[in-house]
């Protein structure tokens, strides 16, 4: 019997009626962890050495661009940005840097100075609010926003900066205002425009509507201008909205590690990449993606929750007998990919993770036999029975040390007094 392929064993309803990407181009990614991510009120701003480590990992993952920070935030921010720009330049990391600036010269001038000091082109992400509610709160008129925007873009362009024009709260802005602002920004020299779902308001169908509208605005100018999408997670829709933006024709999408950012955060870069990979939207090598999530968690002091999708501690753990039995049977067929998919919608190995079968009150004998074999211990029936009995008496999973202690007790009863430590036992009692 021929060995089946993955596509023979998994029917994908996501593509049942040909629901595939409308655009087959490679979508770029802009990592905002070190700018928008650090605006989260619960995170720690890491030292620049740690930021540089993260830059190297971004480059290894094939991320295209990185936001280095907000130069108008003060001397420390500017010093960190300068250092990171020099590393990107000297190590040829292949990351295209940008920086957030308000549409005022006071923010843009420090960025010009960083570019002059490093010789590295850095894109100015010039942002200003555009929605009616923001206009009302700020006592702005659309003409005032237009004037500030054009003056700032022209100033940046005259000083050699590429410009991405960002309208905050685009997803709640009037079509006529969006058209006026983007058209004027493009005429002033902006080479990118960014649609921002600043409050996490959008639904996927709204994203498609808005991206299609903006694409037409750009087309009407006759200029070669790229479109970015920047989303937030207030309604828990940031990932599906980012995918919707890609499929509607966005050229680049912004995201942050673990989704950190203002309030409940931004589109999570790690989970976005997972979904892009599984949806056929990227061919990037993502085997170091787990390392990326752990690094963001560590340097920004953000917990990586046990039930966080794909990268949380529990993502690929199971102690349920039925689940474990299916995984074990798949492994016994000698096909790792099969074991990775039989009870999981995400192949763990693709993202630097692995399946783990544990022992608990819902486990069967197969869990125990598998654990013992994995740890080099002969699964003798009496030992299996001892562990099975202990598991059923506990209200939680047995830890590895719990199981090792049962093994030690079993061997002690069988072989006489033992003075070894638990760690010594782990080495001594394994099969040769």
N, C-alpha and C positions, 0 to 999 in steps of 0.2 A: 504494500500500500504506500502510495506516494505521501511524503510529508506535506501537510497542508500549509498554505501561506496564511499570514495574518488576515488578509482581506477575504479569504475563504471562510474564516471563522467568526468574523465580526461584521454584521450588517450595519452600515452607518446611515441612520435616518437623518443625520445632519445634511447629507447630500442626496436624499431620496428623490427630490424633484429638481435636482440640478442646482441646489442652493450653494453656489460657490462664489468665490471672490469675484466681484465685478471688475476689479483691476488686478492683473497678474504681475504688476511691477513689484519690485522689492521695496517694502515700506521701511523707511528709516526710523530709528529710535533715538530719542533725546532723554538722557538720564538726568532727572532733576533732584535726585536725592540730596545733593550738597547745597541746594538752594531752597526750593519749595519744601523739600522734605524737612529741612532744619527749622522751618517755621512752625512745626508742630510743637505745641506747648509742653509736651512731655519728653522731648528728646534732648540729648546732650550734643553740643557742637564738638565734634572730635578734634584732636590735634591734627595739624596739617600732615604729619607723617602718616597718620591713619587714612586721611583723605587720599593721599597719594597711593597707598596700597589699594584702595577701592578703585581709583582710576585705572590702575593696571589690570584689575580684574574685569572692569567694564570693557576694556580693550580686548581682553582675552575672550569675552563672550560675544564679540562682534557688535557691541553697541556703537552707534555712529557718532553721537554728539553728547556733550555733557555741559550742564549749566554749572559754572564755577562759583556762582554766588551773586551777591548784590553789592557792587562796589561802593554804593552810597551809604552802606551800613556802618562804615567807620574804618579806622586804620587796620584793625586786625583782619577784617574781611578782605581788604585790599592786599595786605601782605600774604594771606593764604592764597588768594587768587593768583598773585604774581608768581609765587612758588610753584603752584600747580601748573600754570601756563608754561613755565620753564621746563618742568618735567615732561609735559606733553611734547614740547618742542625737542628737547634733548634726547628723549627715549623713542621719539617717533611713534607714539602710541596709536596714531591714526584716529584719535578722537577730535571732532571739530568742536571747539569750545564756544559757549555763548555765556552771556551774563544778563541778568535782569536789571533794567533801568527804567525809572519813571520818565515820562516825556518832558524832562527838564534838563537843562544844561548841567546843573549841579550834580546829577547822577552820571551823565554821559562823559563829562570831562575826566573823572578818575579812570574810567574804562579806556579812554584814549591814551592816558598816561601809562597804563599797564601794557597796552599794545605797543607803545613806543619803547618801553623798557625791555620787553621780551622779544619783539619782532614777530610775534605770533598773531595771526588774524583771529579776532574774537568777535563774534556776532553780538550786536546789541539787540536784546529782546526788549523793545520799548513798549511799555504797557500803560493803558489808561482805561478807566471804566466807560462803558458805552450804553448800558441799559437805561430805560426811563426811570427806574427806581433809584439808580445810582445818580443820575442827573438831578433828580429831585432832591436827594439827600445832600448833594454837594453844591446845590445852587448853580449847576452848570447848564449851559445851552449846548446844543449840538455844534453850533458855530464856534463856541469856545473850545470844545474838545478837538474840533478839526484844526483850529489854529495852533494849539499846543502840539498836536501830533505832527503836523507838517513842519513846524519850526524845529522840533526835536529830530525828526528823521533827516531833514536837510543838514542840520548841524553834524549829525553822526556821519552821514555820507561824505560831506565835505572834508571830514577828518579821517577818511579812509576806512570807516567801519561798515561791514555788511550789516543790514538791518532786518530784523524780523519784527513786524508790527503786531502787537497783541492787544486785542480788544477784550478787556475783562467783561465777564457776564454776557458774552455774545449770545448764549442760548436763551436769554430773556430780552434781547435787543430787537428793535423794529427793523424790518427789512430795508426800509429807505435809509435809515441811519447807517446800517452795515454797509450798504452800497456806497454811500457818500464817503465814509471813513476809509474803506479799503481802496476805493478808486483814488482818493487823494493821496493815501500812503504810497501806493504804487507809483503814482506820478511823481512823488517826492523822492523816489529812489529805493523804497523797500523791496527786497527780493523774496521775502517770505511774509506771509500773513498767518496769524495764529487764531483759530477759533477756540475760545476758552469757555468751558462749562464750569465757571468759577464757583458756583454754589451747588454743583451736582444736581442741577434741575432736570437735565435732559433725559428723555427716554430714547431707546434705540431708533425708533421711527422718526423722532424729532431730529436726531443726529443725521440720519440720511437726508431728510428734507433740507437741513441747514447746509450740510456739505455740498449738496447738489446746487443750492442757491449760490453759495460762495464760488463754486467752480465756474458758474456762469458769469458772475461778477468779474472774476479774473479773466475769463475768456474775452469778455467785452472790452477789456483794456488792450488786448493784443500783446501783452507782455508775458514773458516766461517767468512766472512767479509761483513759488511752491506754497502749499497749504499745510499747516500744522494743526493737530488736534491736542488740546490740553484739558483733561477731565479730572473731576473730583468725585468722591465716593459717598456723598451725603445720603443718597438713596440706595447705596449698594449696587450701583449699575455701572461703575467706571470701566470694568473690563469689557462687558458686552457693548458698551458705548464706544470704547476704543476700537473694537473689532468692527463695529458698524461704520465708524469713520473710515477705517482702512478700506472696507469693501465699497464704500461710497466714493473713494478716490483720494483720500488724504495722503499726502506724500510722507509725512513724518508724524509720529505720535510721541507724546511726553509721558513719562511715568517715573515712579520713585521706588527704591528698594523697600519691600514690605508694605508699600502704599503709604508710607509716612508723609505727613503734610498738614496743612491747615485743618483744624477741626478733626474730623474722622479720617482725613487723608486724601491722597491722590490715587490714580490708577497704579496698582502694584506692578512694577516692572517684571518681577519674577513670575507672577501668575499670568501676566500678559504674554510673556515669552512662551510659557507652557502652552497656552491656548493657541498662540500663533503656530507653534510647532505641530500641535495635534490637528490644526485646521489647514495645514499645508501652506502657511503664509511665510514661513522662514525655513531656511536650511542651515541656520547657525548651529554650531556645536555647543550644546548646552549642558555638557557633563559637569561643568564647574558652577552651575547655577545654584546648587545647594550651598556651595562655599560662599557665593555672593550673599545669599540670604543670611547666613550665619555671621558674615563680616558686618553687614549693615546692623544686625541685631546687637552685635558686640560693641562696635565703635560708637553707635548712637544710643546705646543702652535702652533698646526697645525689646520687650519680650517677644520671643518667637513662640506663640501659643501652641500648646500640645496638639490642638485640632486644626491648626493652620493648614490649608490645602497644600498637598504635595511635599512641603518642607517641614511641617510640624512633626513632633516626635511620634504622633499616632498615625500619621498619614498612611504608612504601609505596615503597621503592626496589626496582627490579629491573634486572638486566642479562641475565637469561635470555632467549634469543631467542624462544622460544615464548610466554612470558608477555608480553614487550614487544610482540610482534607483535599479540597479541589486544587489548592496551590501545590500541595505535596505530590498529588498525582501528576500534575503538569510538570513538576520538576523531575519526576521519575521517568518522564518521556525523554529527558535529556535536552529539553528545549527551554532555555532561560526566558526567551521572549514570551513563551506560552504561560509560564508561571507568573510573569510580570503583568499579564493581561487578563487571566482567567477570572479574577475577582477584583479587577481594578480598571477603571477607565483611563488611568494614566500609567504608562510604562515607567516604573521607578528608575531603572538603569539609565534611561535617556537623560535624566535630570540629576544624576549623581546620587541617587538614593537606592535603597534595596528593600525587598520584602523581608519581614521578620515575623516568624511564627513563635508565639509565646504560649504560656500555660496558665489557665485560670479556671474559674468555676464553671465556665461554659465550654471547656475544652474536652476533646475526646482523647483516646489513647494515641491516635496518630500524631497529635501535637507533641506528646511526651517522647514517643519514639523518634520523631524528627529532631527534637531538641537534643536528645542524648547522642544521636548519630552526628549532628552538627558539632557537638563538643567532644567527639572522639570517645564516647563511653558506650560500652556494650549495653543495649536495651534489654537486660534480663527481665523476665516477667515479674519477679518479686519486686525489683526496683521500680519498674513501671507502675505496679500496683501501689507501692508506697507513695509515689509522687501523685498518682491519680487521686488517692484518698485525701492527701493533703490539699490538693487543688480544690476539691469539692467542699472542703471545710472552710475555705477562705472566702471573704467577701470582696477580694481584689485579686488582681493577677499576682502570680508568684514572680518575684524578681529573679534574676539569674543567680544571685547569691542565695536566695531561698532554696532554689533547686539544688545548687551545689551543696548546701548544708544537709539536704535530705540524702543526697548521694553519700556525703561523708558519714552521716549517721548510719546509713545502710551498710557501708563498708566497715564501719566500726563494729557494728553488731556481728557482722559476718567474719571479720578478720582479727578481732581482738583490739586492745587499746592502741590508740594512735595519738601522737602528740604534735603532728604537723599542723601548721596554720592552714586556714582555708585556701590561701593562694598556693601553698605548697601542695595541698591536695589536688588542686585543679590541674597541676602539672603531672603529679605522680600517678594519678589513677586513670589517666587517659590511656586508651588502647595504644600499643606500640605502633 
